[in-house]
Amino acid sequence: IKGRLRIDFASQQVSIGDKLLRLGPRQYELLYHLVSNEGEVVSNETLLDKVFPENKDDIRFLNLYMKKLMEELEINPDKPEIIIKEGHGYKFVR
């Protein structure tokens, strides 16, 4: 499935195969920051600061949105292959 993930940054559309995903603005923004740093761990602090500046001290926002994003992208969110939680951050793996 990883090879079938397509992201059109111009239109902000994300699809897997022929299925267009309906990501909310914050889910898309999280994905954008992770993809922009492909293969590197993006810290929780950085993601909170960039995507949730009004709640940058509350990790619950990040955890909730990351869980929803992973449910959209992953075949099995309990065994992620696209977005990996590592330490105090997340990594996009293609």
C-alpha positions in Angstrom: 0.0 0.0 0.0 2.9 2.4 0.7 3.7 2.6 -3.0 0.1 3.4 -3.8 0.0 6.5 -1.5 -0.2 9.7 -3.6 -0.1 13.2 -2.3 -0.9 16.1 -4.5 0.5 19.1 -2.7 -0.9 21.6 -5.1 -4.5 20.5 -4.5 -3.8 19.1 -1.0 -5.4 15.8 -2.0 -4.2 12.4 -0.7 -5.2 9.1 -2.2 -4.4 5.4 -1.8 -4.8 3.7 -5.1 -8.1 5.0 -6.5 -9.5 6.0 -3.1 -9.4 9.7 -2.3 -9.0 10.2 1.4 -10.9 12.8 3.3 -8.3 14.3 5.5 -9.1 17.3 7.6 -6.9 20.4 7.4 -4.9 19.4 10.5 -4.5 15.8 9.4 -3.2 17.0 6.0 -0.8 19.5 7.7 0.6 16.8 10.0 1.1 14.5 6.9 2.7 17.4 5.0 5.3 18.0 7.8 6.1 14.3 8.1 6.4 13.8 4.3 8.6 16.9 4.1 11.0 15.3 6.5 10.7 11.8 5.1 12.8 9.2 7.0 13.5 11.6 9.9 11.8 11.7 13.2 9.8 14.9 13.6 9.4 15.7 17.3 6.1 16.0 19.1 7.1 19.5 20.1 7.7 20.5 16.5 4.4 19.0 15.3 2.5 20.7 18.1 4.2 24.0 17.4 3.5 23.9 13.7 0.0 22.4 13.6 -1.5 23.2 17.0 0.2 26.5 18.1 -2.8 27.4 20.3 -2.4 24.1 22.2 1.3 23.4 21.8 1.6 22.3 25.4 -1.1 19.6 25.1 0.1 16.4 23.6 -3.5 15.0 23.6 -4.3 17.0 20.5 -1.4 15.6 18.6 -2.0 12.0 19.7 -5.7 12.2 18.7 -5.0 13.6 15.3 -2.1 11.3 14.6 -4.3 8.3 15.6 -7.0 9.5 13.1 -4.4 10.1 10.4 -2.9 6.6 10.9 -6.4 5.0 10.8 -6.9 6.6 7.3 -3.4 5.7 5.9 -2.6 2.3 7.4 -4.0 -1.1 6.6 -3.5 -2.0 10.2 -3.0 1.0 12.5 -1.7 -1.2 15.3 1.2 -2.2 13.0 1.9 1.0 11.1 4.1 0.9 8.0 3.7 4.5 6.7 3.9 6.6 9.9 6.0 5.2 12.7 6.0 6.5 16.3 9.5 6.7 17.5 10.4 8.0 20.9 9.0 11.5 21.2 8.0 12.0 17.6 6.8 10.4 14.4 8.5 9.4 11.1 7.1 9.0 7.6 8.5 6.0 5.9 8.0 5.4 2.2 
